[in-house]
Amino acid sequence: MIALALIVLVAAGPDVELRITAESTRVDFGKAFELTVVRTWNKKTSAAPWLDDALTPLVVRLVERSQREVGDRFEETRRYRAYAFKTGTVTLHVAPAPALQFQVRPVLETSTTGAVELPRGPFRLPTPWPLWPLPAAAATIAVAWFLRRSMGHRGTGTVGLRGPALQRLAALHERQPTNPDELRAWHVEASAVLRGYVDARFQIGVPQMTTEQVARVTGLVPRTTLVTLLAPCDLAKFARHQPSANDRDALVTRIQQFIEAKHGP
């Protein structure tokens, strides 16, 4: 049985105390763990509204909120399902408390899978095949690759790649989900728009990768920002989180900025 491994007591305003507990500081990438925030304050005073943003960089979903009277104090309890979308050490700052560190374990076994590898050259032909066509084939492949890169980055430029992505994003922005299934589908499309653009822009198989695999691709220049944008989509798809309209608007804006930004040389 896992004991409570994270306990912090800090002053959070005039006569206001804050206590945060978590079942463990060793968690799995993208998997929910319990997080509880308890605030107490004197009945003669008032506490400022709590903001979930204080728990960044964790992504949290409120499960339950309750309040009761304990002697001459009010006690508010918030229970969350929390998620970490970055492997390694994740630091949680709840000022003015000392920094809290979670060790986020990858779901994939790094000892067996290693780093995600980008696609390499064509497979070698079996030796019984004649070898004379290979130089010509290699030259054809090289020319095709060069033309594809030139057309994608110099002919129409990234503008040519951005156009379809921005059109899909604009259409998505017009959609107003009315139930949990539509909300989930909305975020599936947001993820697809982003992954499709990155796949076309950087020539890698992002649409087939999990977010964790994307985080481990060493050749992807904006991978940190990309993972940050994919995280709320994953949360809506897999944790059934229900972001507000303002959250969706903010996500569309951030994806648009990502698409319009210059990445790399």
HELIX and SHEET records of a PDB file:
HELIX    1   1 ASP A   52  LEU A   55  5                                   4    
HELIX    2   2 THR A  110  THR A  113  1                                   4    
HELIX    3   3 PRO A  133  SER A  150  1                                  18    
HELIX    4   4 MET A  151  GLY A  155  3                                   5    
HELIX    5   5 GLY A  157  GLU A  174  1                                  18    
HELIX    6   6 PRO A  180  PHE A  202  1                                  23    
HELIX    7   7 VAL A  206  GLN A  208  5                                   3    
HELIX    8   8 THR A  211  ALA A  215  1                                   5    
HELIX    9   9 ARG A  223  PHE A  238  1                                  16    
HELIX   10  10 ALA A  245  GLU A  260  1                                  16    
SHEET    1   A 5 LEU A   6  ALA A  11  0                                        
SHEET    2   A 5 VAL A  16  ALA A  22 -1                                        
SHEET    3   A 5 PHE A  33  ASN A  42 -1                                        
SHEET    4   A 5 ARG A  73  TYR A  83 -1                                        
SHEET    5   A 5 VAL A  59  VAL A  70 -1                                        
SHEET    1   B 3 ARG A  26  ASP A  28  0                                        
SHEET    2   B 3 LEU A 100  ARG A 105  1                                        
SHEET    3   B 3 GLY A  88  LEU A  92 -1                                        
END                                                                             
